[in-house]
Amino acid sequence: MLTVRDLAALREAVREFRAEGMRVALVPTMGALHAGHIALVEAAKRPGTKVVASIFVNPRQFGPNEDLSRYPRREKADLTMLEDAGCDLAWLPPVETMYPEGFASNVQVAGVSEGLDGAARPGHFDGVATVVSKLFNQVAPDAAYFGEKDYQQLQVIRRMVTDLDFDIEIVGVPTQRDDDGLALSSRNIYLDETERQKAVALPRVLGIAARAIGRGDDPAAALAEAEASLTGAGFTVDYVALVDAETLEANPGAGRPRRLLAAVRMGGTRLIDNIAVEEV
């Protein structure tokens, strides 16, 4: 596996991949890799494809009271995991490459970015869209892979790619979970043993609510019950919402695909999860 930290060297490597007749797939990450990230690499490993994984802790998607300084950085372990997974190139851009002195541009995606985490974390999705657009221009991939755990982020990126005419296939990969159902996340390491045991209530409560809504129960009652259950389990609830799975608008119309999304806090750790609502 190549490890590249210089933009010119990255572009040269990508040119060599293409000279070999290979497609290029990108897996953007912020490091602190776990099995969920490796699932993205494995999904990207198609015949005739070279896989590029980026590691960059993006300061622009952290708010003033969020955990940029605490965010885990494990470069050596991350590179070992990528190499073991069969990644072809690791792109580790320095901050000065991503945001050089005088950097003044911002990519903002309206609509899908404005509620849910967009409301709870102002400016977060501007930071995501800006850094992902830079990665797309640097790597020029044919496809890019993102986990469905960050469902709103996935929809923001899909909207951006459509609106800005990026010729890139965006592939959503199902959420990877621990044996007890908790979605894998780099932030799970912040949970102490007691909090980790309690955290499993999040996917369980969402599953109960999704099944209730899918069989025709009143959505408002199901959401209220879910919020009460999460509060009772020790969470502080940011939101539990039923939305259109494509537009993320509330109160999806009849026949539209639906998604149940939640964001909660357990102690000082913020967790998100989501589940599709299937009609029974």
PyRosetta script that sets phi, psi and omega in degrees:
from pyrosetta import init, pose_from_sequence

init()
pose = pose_from_sequence("MLTVRDLAALREAVREFRAEGMRVALVPTMGALHAGHIALVEAAKRPGTKVVASIFVNPRQFGPNEDLSRYPRREKADLTMLEDAGCDLAWLPPVETMYPEGFASNVQVAGVSEGLDGAARPGHFDGVATVVSKLFNQVAPDAAYFGEKDYQQLQVIRRMVTDLDFDIEIVGVPTQRDDDGLALSSRNIYLDETERQKAVALPRVLGIAARAIGRGDDPAAALAEAEASLTGAGFTVDYVALVDAETLEANPGAGRPRRLLAAVRMGGTRLIDNIAVEEV")
pose.set_psi(1, 132.1)
pose.set_omega(1, 175.1)
pose.set_phi(2, -80.0)
pose.set_psi(2, 140.5)
pose.set_omega(2, 172.2)
pose.set_phi(3, -118.1)
pose.set_psi(3, 119.0)
pose.set_omega(3, -170.3)
pose.set_phi(4, -125.3)
pose.set_psi(4, 135.1)
pose.set_omega(4, 179.6)
pose.set_phi(5, -124.5)
pose.set_psi(5, 1.8)
pose.set_omega(5, -177.0)
pose.set_phi(6, -118.4)
pose.set_psi(6, 132.5)
pose.set_omega(6, -174.6)
pose.set_phi(7, -63.2)
pose.set_psi(7, -40.6)
pose.set_omega(7, 179.3)
pose.set_phi(8, -63.0)
pose.set_psi(8, -39.5)
pose.set_omega(8, 178.5)
pose.set_phi(9, -67.3)
pose.set_psi(9, -37.1)
pose.set_omega(9, 176.3)
pose.set_phi(10, -60.4)
pose.set_psi(10, -49.6)
pose.set_omega(10, -176.8)
pose.set_phi(11, -64.2)
pose.set_psi(11, -35.9)
pose.set_omega(11, 177.0)
pose.set_phi(12, -65.2)
pose.set_psi(12, -42.4)
pose.set_omega(12, 179.0)
pose.set_phi(13, -62.8)
pose.set_psi(13, -41.7)
pose.set_omega(13, 179.5)
pose.set_phi(14, -65.5)
pose.set_psi(14, -38.9)
pose.set_omega(14, 176.7)
pose.set_phi(15, -60.6)
pose.set_psi(15, -39.8)
pose.set_omega(15, 178.9)
pose.set_phi(16, -66.4)
pose.set_psi(16, -39.4)
pose.set_omega(16, 175.3)
pose.set_phi(17, -58.0)
pose.set_psi(17, -45.5)
pose.set_omega(17, -176.7)
pose.set_phi(18, -70.7)
pose.set_psi(18, -32.3)
pose.set_omega(18, 176.6)
pose.set_phi(19, -64.0)
pose.set_psi(19, -25.3)
pose.set_omega(19, 176.7)
pose.set_phi(20, -84.1)
pose.set_psi(20, 1.2)
pose.set_omega(20, -179.3)
pose.set_phi(21, 81.3)
pose.set_psi(21, 20.2)
pose.set_omega(21, -175.7)
pose.set_phi(22, -95.3)
pose.set_psi(22, 146.4)
pose.set_omega(22, 166.9)
pose.set_phi(23, -79.1)
pose.set_psi(23, 162.9)
pose.set_omega(23, 179.4)
pose.set_phi(24, -125.0)
pose.set_psi(24, 128.8)
pose.set_omega(24, 176.6)
pose.set_phi(25, -116.3)
pose.set_psi(25, 139.0)
pose.set_omega(25, -179.0)
pose.set_phi(26, -112.3)
pose.set_psi(26, 135.3)
pose.set_omega(26, 172.1)
pose.set_phi(27, -120.5)
pose.set_psi(27, 98.3)
pose.set_omega(27, 179.3)
pose.set_phi(28, -77.8)
pose.set_psi(28, 134.6)
pose.set_omega(28, 177.1)
pose.set_phi(29, -141.0)
pose.set_psi(29, 166.3)
pose.set_omega(29, 170.6)
pose.set_phi(30, -109.1)
pose.set_psi(30, 21.3)
pose.set_omega(30, 179.6)
pose.set_phi(31, 77.5)
pose.set_psi(31, -161.9)
pose.set_omega(31, -172.9)
pose.set_phi(32, 51.4)
pose.set_psi(32, 51.0)
pose.set_omega(32, -169.1)
pose.set_phi(33, -69.1)
pose.set_psi(33, 150.5)
pose.set_omega(33, 176.2)
pose.set_phi(34, -143.0)
pose.set_psi(34, -173.8)
pose.set_omega(34, -175.1)
pose.set_phi(35, -61.6)
pose.set_psi(35, -26.4)
pose.set_omega(35, 176.6)
pose.set_phi(36, -63.9)
pose.set_psi(36, -42.0)
pose.set_omega(36, 176.6)
pose.set_phi(37, -66.3)
pose.set_psi(37, -40.8)
pose.set_omega(37, -178.9)
pose.set_phi(38, -64.7)
pose.set_psi(38, -32.5)
pose.set_omega(38, 175.3)
pose.set_phi(39, -61.8)
pose.set_psi(39, -33.8)
pose.set_omega(39, 176.5)
pose.set_phi(40, -66.6)
pose.set_psi(40, -44.0)
pose.set_omega(40, 177.9)
pose.set_phi(41, -61.3)
pose.set_psi(41, -44.0)
pose.set_omega(41, -178.6)
pose.set_phi(42, -65.9)
pose.set_psi(42, -36.5)
pose.set_omega(42, 177.1)
pose.set_phi(43, -66.4)
pose.set_psi(43, -32.9)
pose.set_omega(43, -178.3)
pose.set_phi(44, -76.6)
pose.set_psi(44, -18.8)
pose.set_omega(44, -175.7)
pose.set_phi(45, -79.1)
pose.set_psi(45, 81.4)
pose.set_omega(45, 177.0)
pose.set_phi(46, -103.8)
pose.set_psi(46, 158.7)
pose.set_omega(46, 177.0)
pose.set_phi(47, -56.3)
pose.set_psi(47, 136.1)
pose.set_omega(47, 178.8)
pose.set_phi(48, 75.5)
pose.set_psi(48, 20.1)
pose.set_omega(48, -176.7)
pose.set_phi(49, -125.9)
pose.set_psi(49, 135.4)
pose.set_omega(49, 169.8)
pose.set_phi(50, -99.8)
pose.set_psi(50, 135.8)
pose.set_omega(50, -176.0)
pose.set_phi(51, -104.7)
pose.set_psi(51, 124.7)
pose.set_omega(51, 175.1)
pose.set_phi(52, -111.0)
pose.set_psi(52, 125.1)
pose.set_omega(52, 174.6)
pose.set_phi(53, -113.0)
pose.set_psi(53, 130.5)
pose.set_omega(53, 177.2)
pose.set_phi(54, -101.4)
pose.set_psi(54, 146.4)
pose.set_omega(54, 173.2)
pose.set_phi(55, -126.5)
pose.set_psi(55, 113.0)
pose.set_omega(55, 179.0)
pose.set_phi(56, -155.1)
pose.set_psi(56, 117.0)
pose.set_omega(56, 176.3)
pose.set_phi(57, -81.2)
pose.set_psi(57, 104.9)
pose.set_omega(57, -168.5)
pose.set_phi(58, -84.8)
pose.set_psi(58, 108.0)
pose.set_omega(58, -177.0)
pose.set_phi(59, -64.5)
pose.set_psi(59, -23.1)
pose.set_omega(59, -175.0)
pose.set_phi(60, -75.5)
pose.set_psi(60, -10.4)
pose.set_omega(60, 178.1)
pose.set_phi(61, -104.3)
pose.set_psi(61, 9.6)
pose.set_omega(61, 174.2)
pose.set_phi(62, -104.4)
pose.set_psi(62, 133.1)
pose.set_omega(62, 175.9)
pose.set_phi(63, -78.2)
pose.set_psi(63, 173.5)
pose.set_omega(63, -176.6)
pose.set_phi(64, -64.2)
pose.set_psi(64, -24.7)
pose.set_omega(64, -179.1)
pose.set_phi(65, -109.2)
pose.set_psi(65, 18.5)
pose.set_omega(65, -177.3)
pose.set_phi(66, -100.6)
pose.set_psi(66, -174.1)
pose.set_omega(66, -161.2)
pose.set_phi(67, -102.1)
pose.set_psi(67, 40.8)
pose.set_omega(67, 179.1)
pose.set_phi(68, -57.3)
pose.set_psi(68, -46.4)
pose.set_omega(68, -177.1)
pose.set_phi(69, -69.1)
pose.set_psi(69, -28.0)
pose.set_omega(69, -178.8)
pose.set_phi(70, -88.6)
pose.set_psi(70, -14.3)
pose.set_omega(70, -173.2)
pose.set_phi(71, -58.5)
pose.set_psi(71, 128.9)
pose.set_omega(71, -173.3)
pose.set_phi(72, -64.3)
pose.set_psi(72, 136.5)
pose.set_omega(72, 177.6)
pose.set_phi(73, -124.6)
pose.set_psi(73, 115.0)
pose.set_omega(73, -174.7)
pose.set_phi(74, -137.2)
pose.set_psi(74, 63.2)
pose.set_omega(74, -170.5)
pose.set_phi(75, -57.5)
pose.set_psi(75, -48.3)
pose.set_omega(75, -176.4)
pose.set_phi(76, -60.8)
pose.set_psi(76, -46.5)
pose.set_omega(76, 179.4)
pose.set_phi(77, -65.1)
pose.set_psi(77, -39.3)
pose.set_omega(77, 179.2)
pose.set_phi(78, -61.9)
pose.set_psi(78, -44.9)
pose.set_omega(78, -179.3)
pose.set_phi(79, -64.5)
pose.set_psi(79, -37.9)
pose.set_omega(79, 176.9)
pose.set_phi(80, -62.8)
pose.set_psi(80, -43.6)
pose.set_omega(80, 179.2)
pose.set_phi(81, -62.6)
pose.set_psi(81, -42.7)
pose.set_omega(81, 179.5)
pose.set_phi(82, -63.7)
pose.set_psi(82, -44.1)
pose.set_omega(82, -179.5)
pose.set_phi(83, -64.1)
pose.set_psi(83, -42.8)
pose.set_omega(83, 179.4)
pose.set_phi(84, -63.4)
pose.set_psi(84, -29.2)
pose.set_omega(84, -179.3)
pose.set_phi(85, -82.2)
pose.set_psi(85, -6.2)
pose.set_omega(85, 178.5)
pose.set_phi(86, 90.9)
pose.set_psi(86, 18.0)
pose.set_omega(86, 174.4)
pose.set_phi(87, -64.9)
pose.set_psi(87, 144.5)
pose.set_omega(87, -176.6)
pose.set_phi(88, -93.1)
pose.set_psi(88, -31.0)
pose.set_omega(88, -177.4)
pose.set_phi(89, -149.4)
pose.set_psi(89, 132.6)
pose.set_omega(89, 173.1)
pose.set_phi(90, -105.9)
pose.set_psi(90, 124.1)
pose.set_omega(90, -179.3)
pose.set_phi(91, -106.1)
pose.set_psi(91, 113.8)
pose.set_omega(91, -177.8)
pose.set_phi(92, -119.4)
pose.set_psi(92, 78.4)
pose.set_omega(92, -177.4)
pose.set_phi(93, -72.8)
pose.set_psi(93, 138.4)
pose.set_omega(93, 172.7)
pose.set_phi(94, -72.3)
pose.set_psi(94, 160.3)
pose.set_omega(94, -178.7)
pose.set_phi(95, -57.5)
pose.set_psi(95, -38.2)
pose.set_omega(95, -177.0)
pose.set_phi(96, -68.6)
pose.set_psi(96, -19.9)
pose.set_omega(96, 173.4)
pose.set_phi(97, -77.7)
pose.set_psi(97, -41.3)
pose.set_omega(97, -178.8)
pose.set_phi(98, -75.7)
pose.set_psi(98, -39.6)
pose.set_omega(98, -177.2)
pose.set_phi(99, -134.0)
pose.set_psi(99, 74.6)
pose.set_omega(99, -179.4)
pose.set_phi(100, -66.7)
pose.set_psi(100, 164.1)
pose.set_omega(100, 179.3)
pose.set_phi(101, -53.7)
pose.set_psi(101, 131.8)
pose.set_omega(101, -179.4)
pose.set_phi(102, 89.7)
pose.set_psi(102, 0.2)
pose.set_omega(102, -179.4)
pose.set_phi(103, -57.7)
pose.set_psi(103, 126.8)
pose.set_omega(103, -171.5)
pose.set_phi(104, -136.5)
pose.set_psi(104, 11.6)
pose.set_omega(104, -175.7)
pose.set_phi(105, -100.4)
pose.set_psi(105, 152.4)
pose.set_omega(105, -178.8)
pose.set_phi(106, -146.2)
pose.set_psi(106, 133.3)
pose.set_omega(106, 176.3)
pose.set_phi(107, -103.8)
pose.set_psi(107, 120.5)
pose.set_omega(107, -178.4)
pose.set_phi(108, -120.6)
pose.set_psi(108, 128.8)
pose.set_omega(108, -179.7)
pose.set_phi(109, -113.1)
pose.set_psi(109, 110.0)
pose.set_omega(109, -176.8)
pose.set_phi(110, -76.4)
pose.set_psi(110, 173.1)
pose.set_omega(110, 175.2)
pose.set_phi(111, 77.3)
pose.set_psi(111, -90.0)
pose.set_omega(111, -174.8)
pose.set_phi(112, -64.4)
pose.set_psi(112, -17.8)
pose.set_omega(112, -178.0)
pose.set_phi(113, -92.9)
pose.set_psi(113, -4.1)
pose.set_omega(113, -163.3)
pose.set_phi(114, -91.2)
pose.set_psi(114, -25.8)
pose.set_omega(114, 179.6)
pose.set_phi(115, -104.1)
pose.set_psi(115, -168.5)
pose.set_omega(115, 172.9)
pose.set_phi(116, 53.7)
pose.set_psi(116, -120.8)
pose.set_omega(116, 179.4)
pose.set_phi(117, -67.4)
pose.set_psi(117, -26.7)
pose.set_omega(117, 177.0)
pose.set_phi(118, -64.0)
pose.set_psi(118, -35.0)
pose.set_omega(118, 176.9)
pose.set_phi(119, -77.0)
pose.set_psi(119, -38.6)
pose.set_omega(119, -177.7)
pose.set_phi(120, -75.1)
pose.set_psi(120, -26.5)
pose.set_omega(120, -175.6)
pose.set_phi(121, -130.5)
pose.set_psi(121, 75.0)
pose.set_omega(121, -176.0)
pose.set_phi(122, -54.5)
pose.set_psi(122, 132.8)
pose.set_omega(122, 178.2)
pose.set_phi(123, 85.8)
pose.set_psi(123, -11.0)
pose.set_omega(123, -176.4)
pose.set_phi(124, -58.1)
pose.set_psi(124, -49.5)
pose.set_omega(124, -174.4)
pose.set_phi(125, -76.1)
pose.set_psi(125, -21.0)
pose.set_omega(125, 169.1)
pose.set_phi(126, -62.3)
pose.set_psi(126, -44.2)
pose.set_omega(126, 178.6)
pose.set_phi(127, -63.2)
pose.set_psi(127, -40.4)
pose.set_omega(127, 178.1)
pose.set_phi(128, -63.7)
pose.set_psi(128, -51.3)
pose.set_omega(128, -176.8)
pose.set_phi(129, -62.7)
pose.set_psi(129, -38.4)
pose.set_omega(129, -179.4)
pose.set_phi(130, -66.1)
pose.set_psi(130, -47.5)
pose.set_omega(130, -177.0)
pose.set_phi(131, -70.4)
pose.set_psi(131, -37.0)
pose.set_omega(131, 179.8)
pose.set_phi(132, -68.1)
pose.set_psi(132, -38.3)
pose.set_omega(132, 177.3)
pose.set_phi(133, -63.7)
pose.set_psi(133, -36.3)
pose.set_omega(133, 176.0)
pose.set_phi(134, -65.7)
pose.set_psi(134, -44.5)
pose.set_omega(134, 178.5)
pose.set_phi(135, -61.2)
pose.set_psi(135, -39.7)
pose.set_omega(135, 177.9)
pose.set_phi(136, -61.8)
pose.set_psi(136, -41.3)
pose.set_omega(136, 179.4)
pose.set_phi(137, -71.6)
pose.set_psi(137, -31.8)
pose.set_omega(137, 179.8)
pose.set_phi(138, -73.3)
pose.set_psi(138, -45.7)
pose.set_omega(138, -174.3)
pose.set_phi(139, -89.7)
pose.set_psi(139, -29.8)
pose.set_omega(139, -176.1)
pose.set_phi(140, 51.8)
pose.set_psi(140, 56.0)
pose.set_omega(140, -176.3)
pose.set_phi(141, -77.8)
pose.set_psi(141, 161.2)
pose.set_omega(141, 171.3)
pose.set_phi(142, -83.5)
pose.set_psi(142, -28.8)
pose.set_omega(142, -179.6)
pose.set_phi(143, -146.2)
pose.set_psi(143, 153.8)
pose.set_omega(143, 176.1)
pose.set_phi(144, -136.9)
pose.set_psi(144, 142.7)
pose.set_omega(144, -171.3)
pose.set_phi(145, -116.7)
pose.set_psi(145, 130.8)
pose.set_omega(145, -178.6)
pose.set_phi(146, -135.6)
pose.set_psi(146, 146.0)
pose.set_omega(146, 179.5)
pose.set_phi(147, -79.7)
pose.set_psi(147, 143.4)
pose.set_omega(147, 178.1)
pose.set_phi(148, -72.8)
pose.set_psi(148, -11.8)
pose.set_omega(148, 176.4)
pose.set_phi(149, -57.5)
pose.set_psi(149, -43.2)
pose.set_omega(149, 175.7)
pose.set_phi(150, -88.6)
pose.set_psi(150, 69.1)
pose.set_omega(150, -167.1)
pose.set_phi(151, -67.8)
pose.set_psi(151, -41.5)
pose.set_omega(151, 179.3)
pose.set_phi(152, -64.9)
pose.set_psi(152, -40.3)
pose.set_omega(152, 176.1)
pose.set_phi(153, -57.4)
pose.set_psi(153, -43.9)
pose.set_omega(153, 179.7)
pose.set_phi(154, -59.7)
pose.set_psi(154, -43.0)
pose.set_omega(154, -179.5)
pose.set_phi(155, -70.7)
pose.set_psi(155, -33.6)
pose.set_omega(155, 175.5)
pose.set_phi(156, -62.2)
pose.set_psi(156, -45.5)
pose.set_omega(156, -178.7)
pose.set_phi(157, -66.3)
pose.set_psi(157, -40.9)
pose.set_omega(157, 177.2)
pose.set_phi(158, -60.4)
pose.set_psi(158, -42.5)
pose.set_omega(158, 179.1)
pose.set_phi(159, -64.3)
pose.set_psi(159, -42.8)
pose.set_omega(159, 179.7)
pose.set_phi(160, -61.8)
pose.set_psi(160, -44.1)
pose.set_omega(160, -178.5)
pose.set_phi(161, -63.3)
pose.set_psi(161, -40.7)
pose.set_omega(161, 177.4)
pose.set_phi(162, -66.0)
pose.set_psi(162, -47.7)
pose.set_omega(162, -174.6)
pose.set_phi(163, -68.0)
pose.set_psi(163, -35.7)
pose.set_omega(163, -174.5)
pose.set_phi(164, -99.6)
pose.set_psi(164, 8.1)
pose.set_omega(164, 175.0)
pose.set_phi(165, 60.0)
pose.set_psi(165, 35.9)
pose.set_omega(165, 169.5)
pose.set_phi(166, -69.2)
pose.set_psi(166, 128.1)
pose.set_omega(166, 179.3)
pose.set_phi(167, -88.3)
pose.set_psi(167, 66.9)
pose.set_omega(167, -174.1)
pose.set_phi(168, -135.5)
pose.set_psi(168, 131.6)
pose.set_omega(168, 174.3)
pose.set_phi(169, -79.7)
pose.set_psi(169, 125.8)
pose.set_omega(169, 177.5)
pose.set_phi(170, -100.8)
pose.set_psi(170, 120.9)
pose.set_omega(170, -175.8)
pose.set_phi(171, -113.2)
pose.set_psi(171, 121.0)
pose.set_omega(171, 174.1)
pose.set_phi(172, -90.9)
pose.set_psi(172, 129.8)
pose.set_omega(172, -178.4)
pose.set_phi(173, -108.8)
pose.set_psi(173, 130.9)
pose.set_omega(173, -176.9)
pose.set_phi(174, -52.9)
pose.set_psi(174, 147.7)
pose.set_omega(174, 179.0)
pose.set_phi(175, -57.2)
pose.set_psi(175, 131.7)
pose.set_omega(175, 175.7)
pose.set_phi(176, -92.9)
pose.set_psi(176, 137.5)
pose.set_omega(176, -172.8)
pose.set_phi(177, -129.0)
pose.set_psi(177, 154.0)
pose.set_omega(177, 171.0)
pose.set_phi(178, -70.2)
pose.set_psi(178, 171.0)
pose.set_omega(178, -178.2)
pose.set_phi(179, -59.1)
pose.set_psi(179, -28.8)
pose.set_omega(179, -179.4)
pose.set_phi(180, -89.5)
pose.set_psi(180, 3.4)
pose.set_omega(180, 175.0)
pose.set_phi(181, 101.1)
pose.set_psi(181, -14.2)
pose.set_omega(181, -179.0)
pose.set_phi(182, -67.0)
pose.set_psi(182, 132.0)
pose.set_omega(182, 179.1)
pose.set_phi(183, -63.8)
pose.set_psi(183, 135.0)
pose.set_omega(183, 177.5)
pose.set_phi(184, -66.8)
pose.set_psi(184, 135.8)
pose.set_omega(184, -179.0)
pose.set_phi(185, -154.8)
pose.set_psi(185, 145.3)
pose.set_omega(185, 176.4)
pose.set_phi(186, -62.3)
pose.set_psi(186, -25.2)
pose.set_omega(186, -178.0)
pose.set_phi(187, -82.0)
pose.set_psi(187, -8.8)
pose.set_omega(187, 179.0)
pose.set_phi(188, -61.4)
pose.set_psi(188, -23.8)
pose.set_omega(188, -179.2)
pose.set_phi(189, -67.6)
pose.set_psi(189, -16.3)
pose.set_omega(189, 177.5)
pose.set_phi(190, -75.3)
pose.set_psi(190, -17.6)
pose.set_omega(190, -177.2)
pose.set_phi(191, -77.6)
pose.set_psi(191, 132.4)
pose.set_omega(191, 172.4)
pose.set_phi(192, -78.8)
pose.set_psi(192, 178.3)
pose.set_omega(192, -172.4)
pose.set_phi(193, -60.4)
pose.set_psi(193, -42.9)
pose.set_omega(193, -179.9)
pose.set_phi(194, -66.5)
pose.set_psi(194, -44.0)
pose.set_omega(194, 178.8)
pose.set_phi(195, -63.2)
pose.set_psi(195, -38.9)
pose.set_omega(195, 179.6)
pose.set_phi(196, -62.7)
pose.set_psi(196, -39.4)
pose.set_omega(196, 178.0)
pose.set_phi(197, -65.2)
pose.set_psi(197, -38.6)
pose.set_omega(197, 179.4)
pose.set_phi(198, -72.6)
pose.set_psi(198, -30.1)
pose.set_omega(198, -172.3)
pose.set_phi(199, -63.5)
pose.set_psi(199, -23.6)
pose.set_omega(199, -178.7)
pose.set_phi(200, -63.6)
pose.set_psi(200, -16.3)
pose.set_omega(200, 176.6)
pose.set_phi(201, -62.7)
pose.set_psi(201, -27.0)
pose.set_omega(201, -177.0)
pose.set_phi(202, -60.1)
pose.set_psi(202, -57.7)
pose.set_omega(202, 179.4)
pose.set_phi(203, -65.2)
pose.set_psi(203, -31.8)
pose.set_omega(203, 179.5)
pose.set_phi(204, -65.3)
pose.set_psi(204, -46.1)
pose.set_omega(204, -179.6)
pose.set_phi(205, -64.9)
pose.set_psi(205, -41.9)
pose.set_omega(205, 178.4)
pose.set_phi(206, -62.5)
pose.set_psi(206, -39.9)
pose.set_omega(206, 178.9)
pose.set_phi(207, -62.6)
pose.set_psi(207, -42.1)
pose.set_omega(207, 178.1)
pose.set_phi(208, -62.4)
pose.set_psi(208, -45.9)
pose.set_omega(208, -179.5)
pose.set_phi(209, -65.3)
pose.set_psi(209, -41.8)
pose.set_omega(209, -179.6)
pose.set_phi(210, -63.3)
pose.set_psi(210, -40.7)
pose.set_omega(210, 178.9)
pose.set_phi(211, -66.9)
pose.set_psi(211, -39.0)
pose.set_omega(211, 178.5)
pose.set_phi(212, -62.8)
pose.set_psi(212, -46.1)
pose.set_omega(212, 179.7)
pose.set_phi(213, -65.8)
pose.set_psi(213, -40.1)
pose.set_omega(213, -179.1)
pose.set_phi(214, -63.0)
pose.set_psi(214, -28.9)
pose.set_omega(214, 179.7)
pose.set_phi(215, -91.8)
pose.set_psi(215, 4.3)
pose.set_omega(215, 172.0)
pose.set_phi(216, 104.1)
pose.set_psi(216, 7.3)
pose.set_omega(216, 176.2)
pose.set_phi(217, -66.7)
pose.set_psi(217, 159.1)
pose.set_omega(217, -180.0)
pose.set_phi(218, -61.4)
pose.set_psi(218, 119.4)
pose.set_omega(218, -177.4)
pose.set_phi(219, -59.3)
pose.set_psi(219, -40.2)
pose.set_omega(219, -178.4)
pose.set_phi(220, -62.7)
pose.set_psi(220, -40.2)
pose.set_omega(220, 178.9)
pose.set_phi(221, -67.6)
pose.set_psi(221, -40.2)
pose.set_omega(221, 179.8)
pose.set_phi(222, -64.9)
pose.set_psi(222, -39.6)
pose.set_omega(222, 178.8)
pose.set_phi(223, -68.1)
pose.set_psi(223, -40.7)
pose.set_omega(223, 178.8)
pose.set_phi(224, -64.0)
pose.set_psi(224, -41.3)
pose.set_omega(224, 178.6)
pose.set_phi(225, -65.6)
pose.set_psi(225, -39.3)
pose.set_omega(225, 178.5)
pose.set_phi(226, -63.2)
pose.set_psi(226, -44.2)
pose.set_omega(226, 180.0)
pose.set_phi(227, -63.4)
pose.set_psi(227, -41.3)
pose.set_omega(227, 178.4)
pose.set_phi(228, -64.0)
pose.set_psi(228, -39.8)
pose.set_omega(228, 179.7)
pose.set_phi(229, -65.8)
pose.set_psi(229, -41.0)
pose.set_omega(229, 179.6)
pose.set_phi(230, -66.7)
pose.set_psi(230, -40.9)
pose.set_omega(230, 177.1)
pose.set_phi(231, -62.7)
pose.set_psi(231, -43.0)
pose.set_omega(231, 178.7)
pose.set_phi(232, -64.1)
pose.set_psi(232, -26.7)
pose.set_omega(232, 178.9)
pose.set_phi(233, -82.0)
pose.set_psi(233, -2.2)
pose.set_omega(233, 176.6)
pose.set_phi(234, 104.9)
pose.set_psi(234, 6.1)
pose.set_omega(234, 178.6)
pose.set_phi(235, -89.0)
pose.set_psi(235, 151.3)
pose.set_omega(235, 160.2)
pose.set_phi(236, -96.4)
pose.set_psi(236, 124.3)
pose.set_omega(236, -171.8)
pose.set_phi(237, -94.3)
pose.set_psi(237, 122.5)
pose.set_omega(237, 171.0)
pose.set_phi(238, -78.9)
pose.set_psi(238, -49.1)
pose.set_omega(238, 176.2)
pose.set_phi(239, -164.7)
pose.set_psi(239, 152.1)
pose.set_omega(239, 164.3)
pose.set_phi(240, -131.8)
pose.set_psi(240, 120.3)
pose.set_omega(240, -170.4)
pose.set_phi(241, -139.4)
pose.set_psi(241, 142.4)
pose.set_omega(241, 171.9)
pose.set_phi(242, -102.8)
pose.set_psi(242, 122.9)
pose.set_omega(242, -173.6)
pose.set_phi(243, -135.6)
pose.set_psi(243, 163.4)
pose.set_omega(243, 169.9)
pose.set_phi(244, -64.5)
pose.set_psi(244, 129.2)
pose.set_omega(244, -173.6)
pose.set_phi(245, -66.8)
pose.set_psi(245, -17.8)
pose.set_omega(245, -179.9)
pose.set_phi(246, -102.2)
pose.set_psi(246, -46.2)
pose.set_omega(246, -175.3)
pose.set_phi(247, -94.0)
pose.set_psi(247, -17.8)
pose.set_omega(247, -175.5)
pose.set_phi(248, 66.9)
pose.set_psi(248, 16.7)
pose.set_omega(248, 176.1)
pose.set_phi(249, -75.3)
pose.set_psi(249, 145.5)
pose.set_omega(249, 177.4)
pose.set_phi(250, -71.8)
pose.set_psi(250, 161.7)
pose.set_omega(250, 178.0)
pose.set_phi(251, 54.7)
pose.set_psi(251, 58.8)
pose.set_omega(251, -178.8)
pose.set_phi(252, -59.5)
pose.set_psi(252, 142.5)
pose.set_omega(252, -178.0)
pose.set_phi(253, -71.4)
pose.set_psi(253, 167.3)
pose.set_omega(253, -179.3)
pose.set_phi(254, -59.4)
pose.set_psi(254, 135.1)
pose.set_omega(254, 177.9)
pose.set_phi(255, 83.6)
pose.set_psi(255, -5.5)
pose.set_omega(255, 179.6)
pose.set_phi(256, -83.3)
pose.set_psi(256, 147.6)
pose.set_omega(256, 173.9)
pose.set_phi(257, -65.8)
pose.set_psi(257, 141.7)
pose.set_omega(257, -175.3)
pose.set_phi(258, -124.8)
pose.set_psi(258, 151.0)
pose.set_omega(258, 179.7)
pose.set_phi(259, -137.5)
pose.set_psi(259, 139.9)
pose.set_omega(259, 175.8)
pose.set_phi(260, -104.7)
pose.set_psi(260, 121.9)
pose.set_omega(260, -177.2)
pose.set_phi(261, -121.2)
pose.set_psi(261, 146.9)
pose.set_omega(261, 178.1)
pose.set_phi(262, -145.8)
pose.set_psi(262, 149.3)
pose.set_omega(262, 170.2)
pose.set_phi(263, -134.9)
pose.set_psi(263, 131.1)
pose.set_omega(263, -176.4)
pose.set_phi(264, -139.2)
pose.set_psi(264, 167.5)
pose.set_omega(264, 175.4)
pose.set_phi(265, -125.4)
pose.set_psi(265, 132.8)
pose.set_omega(265, 174.1)
pose.set_phi(266, -118.8)
pose.set_psi(266, 107.6)
pose.set_omega(266, -171.3)
pose.set_phi(267, 62.5)
pose.set_psi(267, -127.1)
pose.set_omega(267, 179.3)
pose.set_phi(268, -95.0)
pose.set_psi(268, 10.5)
pose.set_omega(268, -174.4)
pose.set_phi(269, -109.7)
pose.set_psi(269, 128.5)
pose.set_omega(269, 178.6)
pose.set_phi(270, -97.1)
pose.set_psi(270, 128.4)
pose.set_omega(270, -179.2)
pose.set_phi(271, -120.7)
pose.set_psi(271, 143.9)
pose.set_omega(271, 174.0)
pose.set_phi(272, -126.4)
pose.set_psi(272, 155.1)
pose.set_omega(272, 176.8)
pose.set_phi(273, -159.7)
pose.set_psi(273, 166.9)
pose.set_omega(273, 178.0)
pose.set_phi(274, -160.0)
pose.set_psi(274, 160.8)
pose.set_omega(274, -179.7)
pose.set_phi(275, -151.3)
pose.set_psi(275, 142.1)
pose.set_omega(275, 175.3)
pose.set_phi(276, -71.3)
pose.set_psi(276, 144.4)
pose.set_omega(276, 175.7)
pose.set_phi(277, -100.1)
pose.set_psi(277, 114.7)
pose.set_omega(277, -179.0)
pose.set_phi(278, -103.9)
pose.set_psi(278, 130.9)
pose.set_omega(278, 178.2)
pose.set_phi(279, -70.4)
pose.set_psi(279, 136.5)
pose.set_omega(279, -179.2)
pose.set_phi(280, -96.0)
pose.dump_pdb("model.pdb")
